[in-house]
Amino acid sequence: MNPESSALELSSAERLADALFEIGRDQMIKGCYTSALQWLDRAHDILASQNPEDLSTDASEVRSCIMHTTVRVLLKACDEESISRAWNICHELEGETKNKVVLWLLKLELLGVDQSAAQDYYEVLDGVVRHIHLSDVNLAMILHHVHELRRRNARLAHAILVVLLSERVLVMDEIAWVERTLVTTVWNCTTSPDLGTMTDALEELLDTIVAKTDSGLSTSATHAAQILMLKRIEALYNQADYDQADIWCRLALHNVFSGSGTSNVGKLQRLLLFKAVGMHLFDDSTENAYCARSAGLRWTSKPSLRVNKTDFVRAAECLESISKEQGKDANLLYACVLEAQKNGDRLQVIRALSQVLEKTTYQAAAGLHLPALLRLTARMLIQELESGQSQDQQCIDELCKVFEGAAAAAKRSRRDSSQDDVFPSAELDWFSRNSYNVALKMCTVWKADATLRIVRACSNFIGVYPLDNYAGQDSDLSLRRLFCDFLGCCLLTTLARGEDMIEDQLQHYLTLRKTMGDFRTLVKQQLPKLEGGAKSDLMRKYSCLIALDFEAAAKLKAWANLEDLVSESESCGDDNVYGIMADIILASEAPTEVIIATLQQIVNRVWSRDIENIERLARWIRCLLSLALSFNVEMAENLIDQVVSIAWSAQKKTIPYPVEELEWVATTAFNRAVDFYCTSQDAICRRWAEKAMSLAILSDDDGQLHRLLQAKYLGLTWDR
């Protein structure tokens, strides 16, 4: 406390405290909580220095406001010390304030920090509900705190709602408040696992509402409550808890919901039928008789009744029976599709649509717009796969069949001029885009062969695109075709590498080379039209496919194509591709002369590009020299000359020729020179020895290797 504050006159102290309080509150509004707390403390200290009995009524109210505001500022800090101080202030206010509701609301804010204080929260909120003056704002505030209490304990939240509805809201004759509180109560009961069995208490509450209200609930409130109940019923039905589902169905049909629309009533009645099916209250023999006779459109309800999560086989049998009994007429299957859509059963919709497509053999029929049927089936399958609920191989295969069937139908329509309107450009565009998107999204999830089927379908869609409409979309379609070829080659490589059967493996590689040929032709047309990032991305893909084509050629033993592919890679500007090619040729079954020629070409290309990664180049040269020494001495000698040239040039750069590789070449060359000496080939011996010593000079060993080789060389006797 400031000692000077006690010397102020009472009126001056009250005015000063009021001014300081306004400053503190303004700082709080601005978010400057530390400063606000300082000003509020000063205001409180000034009033605390005065005799409480001498304070005016206004000053006492200001003091209460200061303490309330201080608590709210301390809540912003949310640390243990601040919360403790806030509680102390609340305890101090209990003996002073006459407005208990305000104090309770303040306590609710404090209790909101502690998620474990459910019982305390309930007791304080119960006091607020029983004593607060109800208004739209206060009701919204109470329901907000009910939500907070529900996070801690759903049963205590339900108890508050029952008190609010039965003891406060119903006696106010405000139907809007009744509806709002009831919907919240239904929401709490239907979404809280702990309250799922409290249907008797909820029914009593609904009876009370009917008894105390003259008019029923509005349509919007009825719809909201029934939607919540329907979600609960469907969840119980899916869990095969038919008894509870039946209870909730009957609650949803309570008289309080007399304003329900026919749609919701129909759903509830169907759910009651589902419950009967789930509990085997239908006669299976009677149902099978319906199935066998295909007794009119009445049968269309049977598959929907039969489809619960444990009876898919029975539903499939029903659809199969309908399909067989109706010949080429698919009307009943269409009805099954519509019924399954109404029930939100996507798997059943997919099965019914698949039966329709099988019946029509993926061909246009009278009264049927084939692309729309295919598009709907594809969309349903994509949604099922993307939902994460199923990655079932049957769904994947079905989606592949749909896209392949659509591509075949589009191709037929282009060959037959009378069917030009069967697959218009807009349909082709939809199937092309969506098949491409599915392939991209699922290429790391599905097996490679399934993704490859989708990619090929996309390419086929692009291939039958009408020429008169192609010009305006040439760039987009060409790029999409290029990306399909790229993805197809990658998938074919994956399949080939994982294939145990040699014949199948070689077939994959052969298909890859054919696809790469299409890519090569098209990419040369598109590259001049691109620039910036798009061109760089396409060049990277081109470089990658050259490496894959090189692998395929090596596996197919197309040795004559290897050097051409190395030359082709020069235009891509990607140095990494040379490393891949070198690894492939060294691991291949190619004849030694092919390996040497190809590796020599790679070394020459890399060195001509002034590549900084000289360590990799040195390793290739070692491999090449090892092969050449046993195959062609003249080539080996030329390689030694190349190493000398590269090593001396590298001395001028930041990265010199690797010392280990340099010493290996030098010692290998000198040893070979000794071999020539032993066979009396003195001239070639001198050449090799001199090359070895010229390399040894560059070794980073203070000339030790050079002196050693020189001493060995001088020890040779030439006059023999």
KAQUI-V99851 format. One record per residue. RES is the residue in one small letter. PSI is psi in whole degrees, -180 to 180 (999 if undefined). OMEGA is omega in degrees with one decimal (none if undefined). D_CENTER is the distance of its C-alpha to the mean C-alpha in Angstrom with 1 decimal. Layout:
BEGIN
RES	PSI	OMEGA	D_CENTER
RES	PSI	OMEGA	D_CENTER
END
This chain:
BEGIN
m	138	177.2	59.7
n	122	-177.6	61.4
p	-23	-178.3	65.2
e	-19	-176.4	66.0
s	-28	180.0	64.1
s	-17	-179.0	66.8
a	-8	-179.1	69.5
l	148	172.1	68.0
e	155	-174.6	69.7
l	-48	-178.4	68.0
s	-41	178.7	67.3
s	-41	-179.9	66.1
a	-41	-179.7	63.8
e	-42	179.4	62.3
r	-42	179.5	61.7
l	-42	179.0	60.3
a	-40	178.5	57.9
d	-41	179.0	56.7
a	-44	179.4	56.1
l	-36	177.5	54.2
f	-42	178.7	52.1
e	-39	178.3	51.2
i	-47	-179.8	50.2
g	-43	179.4	48.1
r	-38	177.8	46.4
d	-41	178.0	45.8
q	-37	178.2	44.2
m	-42	179.2	41.9
i	-36	179.7	40.8
k	-7	179.3	40.0
g	8	178.5	37.9
c	78	-169.8	40.6
y	-37	179.0	40.8
t	-46	178.6	42.9
s	-40	179.7	45.5
a	-42	-179.2	45.4
l	-38	179.5	46.2
q	-45	-179.3	49.1
w	-39	178.7	50.6
l	-39	177.2	50.2
d	-39	178.9	51.9
r	-43	179.5	54.8
a	-43	179.9	55.2
h	-41	-178.9	55.2
d	-38	-178.8	57.7
i	-45	179.7	60.1
l	-33	179.5	60.3
a	-24	-179.3	60.4
s	-13	-179.6	63.5
q	159	176.8	65.4
n	121	-176.6	67.1
p	-31	-178.5	64.7
e	-23	-179.4	67.7
d	-15	-175.9	68.7
l	144	177.1	65.3
s	168	178.5	65.2
t	-42	179.1	62.9
d	-40	-179.4	60.7
a	-38	178.0	60.4
s	-40	177.4	59.4
e	-39	177.4	56.6
v	-41	179.8	55.5
r	-42	177.3	55.5
s	-42	178.6	53.3
c	-40	178.6	50.9
i	-45	-177.6	50.9
m	-40	176.9	50.0
h	-46	-178.6	47.2
t	-38	178.7	45.7
t	-42	178.6	46.0
v	-43	-178.6	44.0
r	-36	177.4	41.2
v	-42	179.3	41.2
l	-33	177.4	41.3
l	-31	-179.8	38.2
k	-33	179.0	36.3
a	-41	173.7	37.2
c	29	172.9	35.8
d	168	-172.8	37.5
e	-41	-178.0	39.8
e	-42	-179.6	43.0
s	-42	179.7	42.1
i	-41	178.3	41.1
s	-43	179.6	44.4
r	-38	179.4	46.4
a	-43	177.5	44.8
w	-39	178.0	45.8
n	-41	178.4	49.3
i	-41	178.5	49.6
c	-43	179.0	48.5
h	-36	178.6	51.2
e	-36	-179.3	53.7
l	-27	-177.4	52.8
e	-35	-179.3	53.4
g	-6	-173.7	57.1
e	-42	-172.8	57.4
t	144	177.8	55.1
k	-20	-179.0	56.3
n	91	-176.2	53.0
k	-31	-177.9	51.3
v	-43	179.0	48.3
v	-43	178.9	47.4
l	-40	178.5	47.7
w	-41	178.6	45.5
l	-36	177.0	42.8
l	-40	178.8	43.1
k	-36	177.9	42.8
l	-38	177.3	39.6
e	-41	177.9	38.0
l	-43	179.7	39.2
l	-23	178.0	38.0
g	-21	179.2	34.6
v	-32	-176.4	34.1
d	108	-176.9	34.8
q	-14	-176.8	32.2
s	-10	-174.3	34.6
a	61	-176.1	37.6
a	-46	-176.8	37.0
q	-44	177.9	40.7
d	-43	179.5	42.0
y	-43	-179.8	39.4
y	-46	-177.1	40.6
e	-42	179.4	44.2
v	-44	-179.1	44.0
l	-35	176.6	41.9
d	-41	176.8	44.4
g	-41	178.2	47.1
v	-48	-177.2	45.4
v	-39	-175.1	44.8
r	-22	-172.2	48.4
h	-17	-175.5	50.0
i	149	174.0	48.0
h	123	-176.0	49.1
l	135	173.3	46.6
s	174	179.3	45.3
d	-43	-178.7	42.0
v	-46	-178.1	40.9
n	-35	177.1	42.0
l	-43	177.6	40.4
a	-40	178.7	37.1
m	-42	179.4	37.7
i	-45	179.9	38.5
l	-33	174.6	35.5
h	-46	179.8	33.3
h	-29	174.2	35.1
v	-42	177.0	34.6
h	-42	178.6	30.9
e	-42	179.6	31.4
l	-36	-179.7	33.7
r	-34	177.9	31.3
r	-26	-179.5	28.8
r	-46	-176.2	31.7
n	110	-175.9	33.5
a	-33	-179.2	32.8
r	-41	178.0	36.4
l	-37	176.6	38.0
a	-40	178.1	36.0
h	-40	179.0	37.3
a	-41	177.8	40.8
i	-44	-178.4	40.6
l	-38	178.3	39.4
v	-45	178.0	42.3
v	-46	-178.9	44.8
l	-44	-175.4	43.5
l	-47	-172.5	43.6
s	-34	-173.8	46.8
e	-18	-176.9	48.9
r	-57	-170.7	47.9
v	-44	-176.9	46.0
l	-30	-179.2	48.0
v	-8	-178.0	51.3
m	-11	179.6	50.3
d	41	175.6	50.2
e	96	-173.9	47.0
i	-32	179.4	45.0
a	-38	178.4	42.0
w	-38	177.8	41.8
v	-47	-178.1	42.2
e	-44	-177.3	39.3
r	-43	-179.5	37.0
t	-39	-179.9	38.0
l	-44	179.5	37.8
v	-40	177.0	34.3
t	-40	178.6	33.2
t	-44	178.7	35.2
v	-42	178.2	33.5
w	-44	-179.8	30.1
n	-42	-178.0	31.1
c	-36	-174.4	32.5
t	-19	-176.7	29.7
t	-4	179.4	26.8
s	118	-179.5	28.7
p	-32	-178.3	29.1
d	-21	-175.2	32.4
l	7	-175.0	33.8
g	-25	-177.5	32.9
t	6	-178.8	36.5
m	42	-176.6	38.3
t	-31	180.0	38.9
d	-45	179.4	42.7
a	-39	179.0	42.6
l	-38	178.8	40.3
e	-40	176.7	42.7
e	-40	179.3	45.7
l	-41	178.2	44.0
l	-39	177.1	43.5
d	-40	179.2	47.1
t	-41	179.7	48.2
i	-44	179.5	46.4
v	-39	-177.1	48.1
a	-32	-172.2	51.4
k	-2	178.7	51.3
t	139	-179.8	49.8
d	-39	-178.6	51.8
s	152	178.3	49.0
g	-179	178.6	45.7
l	155	177.2	42.2
s	165	-178.6	40.9
t	-42	-177.8	38.7
s	-42	179.2	35.6
a	-41	177.5	36.1
t	-45	-179.5	36.8
h	-44	-179.2	33.7
a	-47	-179.3	31.5
a	-42	-178.1	33.1
q	-33	176.6	32.9
i	-43	177.2	29.2
l	-43	179.4	28.6
m	-38	179.2	30.9
l	-40	177.7	29.4
k	-41	178.1	26.0
r	-42	-179.0	27.9
i	-45	-179.5	30.0
e	-39	177.5	27.1
a	-44	178.7	25.5
l	-40	179.2	29.0
y	-43	179.0	29.5
n	-28	178.0	26.4
q	3	-179.1	27.7
a	24	175.4	31.0
d	75	-169.7	32.8
y	-32	179.8	35.0
d	-49	178.3	37.8
q	-38	177.8	35.7
a	-40	179.1	33.9
d	-42	179.8	37.5
i	-45	-179.2	38.6
w	-36	176.2	35.7
c	-44	-177.9	36.4
r	-33	174.2	40.0
l	-42	-179.5	39.1
a	-21	177.5	37.0
l	17	-179.9	40.2
h	155	-177.8	42.4
n	-26	-179.5	45.1
v	-21	179.9	43.5
f	39	-178.2	40.9
s	-19	179.5	43.6
g	12	-178.8	41.9
s	145	177.8	39.0
g	166	-178.1	38.3
t	-29	-179.0	38.8
s	-49	179.9	35.1
n	-40	178.9	34.3
v	-43	178.8	37.6
g	-42	178.3	36.7
k	-44	-178.4	33.3
l	-40	179.0	35.1
q	-38	176.8	37.9
r	-38	178.2	35.5
l	-34	174.6	33.8
l	-37	175.6	37.3
l	-39	176.8	37.8
f	-42	179.2	34.6
k	-40	179.1	36.0
a	-40	177.7	39.2
v	-45	-178.7	37.4
g	-32	180.0	35.5
m	12	174.9	38.9
h	43	177.3	40.5
l	-6	175.3	43.0
f	150	179.4	42.9
d	111	-177.4	45.3
d	-37	-178.9	43.4
s	-39	177.2	46.5
t	-43	-179.1	46.8
e	-43	179.5	43.2
n	-31	176.1	43.6
a	-42	174.4	46.7
y	-44	-176.7	44.8
c	-44	-176.4	42.4
a	-37	-176.8	45.3
r	-12	-176.8	47.1
s	58	-170.3	44.2
a	78	172.5	46.1
g	-171	-178.1	45.0
l	-11	177.2	42.0
r	-26	-175.7	42.5
w	-23	-173.3	40.6
t	-21	177.2	37.3
s	-21	-175.0	36.8
k	-46	178.2	37.2
p	-41	-179.0	33.8
s	-35	176.5	32.0
l	-34	-174.9	34.3
r	-16	-175.0	33.7
v	91	162.1	29.9
n	175	-169.8	29.0
k	-8	-179.2	26.4
t	8	-172.6	29.2
d	37	-179.3	31.1
f	-35	-178.0	28.9
v	-44	178.9	31.6
r	-42	179.8	34.2
a	-42	179.2	32.2
a	-38	178.0	31.6
e	-40	179.1	35.4
c	-46	179.7	36.2
l	-40	178.7	34.2
e	-40	179.1	35.8
s	-43	178.2	39.2
i	-43	-177.8	38.7
s	-42	-177.6	37.7
k	-40	-173.8	40.7
e	-23	-173.1	43.2
q	8	178.8	42.5
g	-131	179.5	43.2
k	-2	-179.9	41.6
d	121	-176.9	41.2
a	12	-175.3	37.5
n	-43	-179.8	38.3
l	-35	176.7	37.8
l	-38	174.9	34.5
y	-41	179.6	33.5
a	-39	177.2	34.7
c	-38	177.7	32.6
v	-48	-178.8	29.5
l	-41	-179.3	30.4
e	-42	179.3	31.2
a	-35	177.0	27.9
q	-42	178.6	26.1
k	-37	-179.0	28.2
n	-5	-180.0	27.3
g	24	-178.2	23.6
d	93	-173.2	23.6
r	-38	-179.0	21.1
l	-38	179.0	22.1
q	-37	175.4	25.7
v	-45	-178.9	25.2
i	-43	-179.8	23.6
r	-43	-179.5	26.7
a	-43	178.5	29.1
l	-39	178.7	27.8
s	-38	177.0	27.9
q	-39	178.0	31.5
v	-46	-178.8	32.3
l	-39	177.2	31.0
e	-38	-179.1	33.0
k	-39	-178.5	36.0
t	-3	-177.2	35.9
t	37	176.2	35.1
y	35	178.7	32.6
q	152	-179.3	35.5
a	142	178.6	36.5
a	168	-179.3	38.9
a	132	178.8	41.1
g	10	-177.8	39.3
l	124	172.9	35.9
h	97	-171.7	33.6
l	-46	-179.9	31.8
p	-38	179.7	28.9
a	-41	178.6	28.0
l	-44	178.4	28.1
l	-41	-179.1	26.0
r	-43	178.9	23.5
l	-44	-180.0	23.3
t	-44	179.9	22.8
a	-43	-179.4	20.1
r	-43	178.8	18.2
m	-43	-179.9	18.7
l	-41	179.1	17.6
i	-44	178.7	14.3
q	-40	179.6	13.7
e	-42	-179.2	14.7
l	-36	-179.4	12.6
e	-17	-178.8	9.3
s	-17	-179.0	10.6
g	-6	-179.4	10.1
q	-21	-176.2	13.8
s	130	166.9	15.0
q	36	-175.4	14.6
d	133	-177.8	18.3
q	-30	178.7	20.1
q	-40	177.4	22.3
c	-41	179.2	19.6
i	-46	179.0	18.4
d	-38	-179.5	22.1
e	-40	178.2	22.8
l	-41	176.8	20.2
c	-42	179.1	21.8
k	-39	-179.1	25.2
v	-48	-179.6	24.4
f	-39	178.0	23.4
e	-41	177.6	26.3
g	-39	177.9	28.6
a	-41	179.3	27.7
a	-41	178.6	28.4
a	-41	178.8	31.7
a	-40	178.5	32.6
a	-39	179.1	32.0
k	-40	178.0	34.2
r	-40	-178.4	36.9
s	-29	178.7	37.0
r	-32	178.9	37.6
r	-33	-178.1	40.4
d	110	-176.5	42.0
s	-24	-179.7	43.2
s	-10	-178.4	43.7
q	23	-177.7	40.0
d	-31	-175.8	38.8
d	-1	-179.5	37.4
v	-44	179.9	35.4
f	83	178.7	32.4
p	171	-176.4	32.7
s	-37	-178.9	30.8
a	-38	178.3	28.3
e	-43	177.5	27.3
l	-41	-179.1	27.1
d	-41	-180.0	24.9
w	-48	-178.0	22.4
f	-39	179.8	22.3
s	-48	-178.3	22.2
r	-45	-174.7	19.3
n	-37	175.6	17.2
s	-39	177.8	18.2
y	-44	179.8	17.3
n	-40	178.4	13.8
v	-43	-179.7	13.3
a	-44	179.7	14.9
l	-44	-174.7	12.8
k	-34	-172.0	9.4
m	4	-174.7	11.1
c	-25	178.1	13.6
t	-1	-177.2	12.3
v	-46	-177.7	11.8
w	170	169.1	14.9
k	152	-173.6	18.5
a	-36	-176.7	19.8
d	-35	178.3	22.4
a	-45	178.4	20.2
t	-37	179.9	18.1
l	-36	177.4	21.5
r	-41	178.8	22.8
i	-42	-179.7	20.2
v	-43	179.6	21.0
r	-38	176.9	24.7
a	-43	178.4	24.5
c	-44	178.1	22.9
s	-38	179.3	25.8
n	-38	176.7	28.3
f	-45	-179.9	27.2
i	-35	-177.4	27.8
g	-25	-178.9	31.0
v	12	179.7	32.5
y	134	-177.1	31.7
p	134	-175.3	35.1
l	-32	-177.3	36.9
d	-25	178.6	38.2
n	-3	-173.4	34.8
y	-31	-172.7	33.4
a	-42	-177.2	35.2
g	-20	-177.2	33.2
q	22	-174.7	29.8
d	-47	-175.5	31.1
s	-49	-178.4	28.9
d	-46	-177.8	25.6
l	-39	179.6	26.4
s	-43	178.2	27.9
l	-41	178.6	24.9
r	-39	177.8	22.6
r	-39	177.3	25.2
l	-44	-179.6	25.3
f	-34	175.7	21.6
c	-44	178.2	22.0
d	-41	178.9	25.0
f	-49	-179.5	23.2
l	-38	178.4	20.3
g	-42	178.5	23.0
c	-42	178.6	25.1
c	-42	-179.9	22.4
l	-39	177.9	21.7
l	-37	176.7	25.5
t	-43	177.8	26.0
t	-44	179.6	23.6
l	-42	-178.7	25.5
a	-44	-178.7	28.8
r	-30	-178.5	28.3
g	2	-176.6	27.3
e	131	179.0	30.2
d	-32	-179.9	33.3
m	121	-175.7	35.5
i	-42	-178.1	37.1
e	-45	179.2	37.8
d	-38	178.7	34.2
q	-47	-179.9	33.0
l	-33	177.6	35.5
q	-41	176.7	34.5
h	-44	-180.0	30.9
y	-37	178.6	32.3
l	-42	176.6	34.7
t	-38	177.2	32.1
l	-45	-178.4	30.1
r	-36	177.6	33.3
k	-43	178.4	33.8
t	-39	178.1	30.3
m	-34	176.5	30.9
g	-42	176.8	34.1
d	-43	179.1	32.5
f	-44	-176.7	30.0
r	-42	-179.5	33.0
t	-45	-175.3	35.0
l	-35	-176.2	32.4
v	-32	178.7	31.2
k	-25	176.7	34.8
q	-31	-173.3	34.9
q	-32	-175.7	31.8
l	-42	178.9	32.1
p	-20	-178.2	35.1
k	-10	-175.1	33.2
l	164	176.4	30.4
e	165	176.0	30.6
g	-142	-176.0	28.7
g	-37	-179.2	25.1
a	-41	179.7	24.7
k	-41	179.1	27.8
s	-42	179.9	26.8
d	-43	-179.9	23.5
l	-36	177.8	25.4
m	-38	177.6	28.1
r	-41	177.9	25.7
k	-41	178.2	24.4
y	-46	-179.9	28.1
s	-42	179.4	29.1
c	-42	-178.9	26.5
l	-30	175.2	27.8
i	-41	178.0	31.3
a	-42	178.5	30.7
l	-38	176.6	29.2
d	-37	176.9	32.2
f	-43	177.6	34.5
e	-44	179.9	33.1
a	-43	179.4	33.6
a	-40	178.8	37.1
a	-41	179.3	38.0
k	-34	179.4	37.0
l	0	179.6	38.9
k	36	175.5	41.8
a	70	-171.4	42.0
w	-30	-176.7	43.8
a	-20	-177.3	45.2
n	-12	-172.1	41.8
l	-46	-178.3	40.7
e	-35	177.7	42.8
d	-39	179.6	41.7
l	-36	175.8	38.0
v	-42	178.2	38.9
s	-39	-179.2	40.7
e	-34	-177.6	37.8
s	-18	-179.5	35.4
e	-35	-176.0	37.8
s	-16	-176.7	36.5
c	-25	178.8	32.9
g	21	-179.9	33.9
d	111	-176.2	31.4
d	-24	-177.6	33.4
n	-27	-177.2	30.9
v	-30	179.4	31.6
y	-38	177.5	35.1
g	-41	178.7	34.1
i	-44	-179.8	32.0
m	-41	180.0	35.0
a	-44	178.8	37.5
d	-40	-178.3	35.6
i	-47	-176.1	35.4
i	-34	178.9	39.1
l	-29	-179.6	40.3
a	0	-175.4	38.5
s	175	176.9	39.7
e	23	-176.5	42.9
a	150	173.8	44.4
p	155	-175.7	48.1
t	-42	-178.0	49.1
e	-33	178.1	50.4
v	-43	179.0	47.0
i	-46	-178.4	45.1
i	-46	-177.4	47.7
a	-43	-178.5	47.6
t	-45	-179.5	43.8
l	-37	176.4	43.4
q	-41	178.5	46.3
q	-42	179.0	44.7
i	-45	179.5	41.4
v	-44	-179.6	43.5
n	-42	179.7	45.5
r	-45	-177.8	42.4
v	-45	-178.1	40.8
w	-35	180.0	44.1
s	-23	179.6	44.8
r	2	176.7	41.6
d	49	-175.8	42.8
i	138	-179.9	39.8
e	-26	-177.4	39.6
n	74	-174.9	38.1
i	-22	178.4	41.6
e	-43	177.9	40.9
r	-41	178.2	38.8
l	-40	-179.7	41.6
a	-38	178.8	44.2
r	-40	177.5	42.5
w	-41	-179.9	42.5
i	-39	177.6	46.1
r	-46	178.2	47.0
c	-44	-178.6	45.5
l	-43	-179.7	47.3
l	-38	178.5	50.6
s	-40	178.4	50.5
l	-43	-175.3	50.3
a	-33	-178.2	52.8
l	-33	-179.1	55.4
s	-1	-174.6	55.9
f	-45	-174.3	55.6
n	105	-176.1	57.1
v	-37	-179.1	59.1
e	-42	177.0	59.5
m	-40	178.8	55.7
a	-40	179.6	55.4
e	-38	176.4	58.0
n	-36	177.1	56.2
l	-40	177.1	53.0
i	-43	177.8	55.1
d	-40	179.5	56.2
q	-41	178.0	52.7
v	-42	178.4	51.7
v	-45	-179.5	54.7
s	-46	-179.0	53.7
i	-43	-177.2	50.1
a	-43	179.7	51.2
w	-36	177.9	53.7
s	-36	-178.8	51.3
a	-25	178.7	48.7
q	-26	-178.0	51.3
k	-4	-177.4	51.0
k	175	-178.2	47.3
t	-26	-178.9	45.3
i	105	-179.8	44.1
p	171	176.9	47.1
y	134	-177.0	47.3
p	133	-175.2	46.1
v	-44	-177.5	49.3
e	-43	179.8	48.6
e	-38	179.8	48.1
l	-45	-179.8	51.1
e	-37	179.2	53.3
w	-46	-179.8	52.2
v	-43	-178.3	53.1
a	-48	-178.8	56.4
t	-37	177.8	57.5
t	-43	179.2	56.4
a	-41	-178.9	58.4
f	-40	177.6	61.4
n	-39	177.4	61.4
r	-34	175.8	61.4
a	-41	177.4	64.3
v	-38	177.1	66.2
d	-43	178.0	65.6
f	-37	179.6	67.2
y	-41	-178.3	70.0
c	-23	178.6	70.7
t	16	175.1	71.1
s	28	174.5	73.4
q	73	-169.6	71.0
d	-39	-176.3	72.0
a	-50	-179.5	70.8
i	-29	176.3	67.3
c	-45	-180.0	67.4
r	-42	-178.3	68.3
r	-47	-177.7	65.5
w	-40	-179.6	62.8
a	-41	179.2	64.3
e	-38	177.3	64.5
k	-41	180.0	60.8
a	-43	-178.2	59.9
m	-32	177.7	61.9
s	-30	175.1	60.4
l	-37	-178.2	56.9
a	-29	178.8	58.2
i	-33	-175.9	59.4
l	-8	-178.1	55.8
s	137	-177.4	54.8
d	65	-178.8	54.1
d	29	-179.4	56.7
d	31	174.2	59.7
g	9	-176.9	61.2
q	-47	-178.7	61.6
l	-42	-179.8	60.2
h	-44	179.9	62.2
r	-38	179.3	65.4
l	-48	-180.0	64.9
l	-37	179.6	64.4
q	-41	179.3	67.3
a	-41	178.0	69.6
k	-41	-178.1	68.7
y	-42	-179.7	69.3
l	-21	179.7	72.7
g	-5	179.3	73.7
l	144	179.9	73.6
t	123	-174.6	77.1
w	-26	-179.0	77.4
d	98	-177.2	81.0
r	999	none	81.1
END
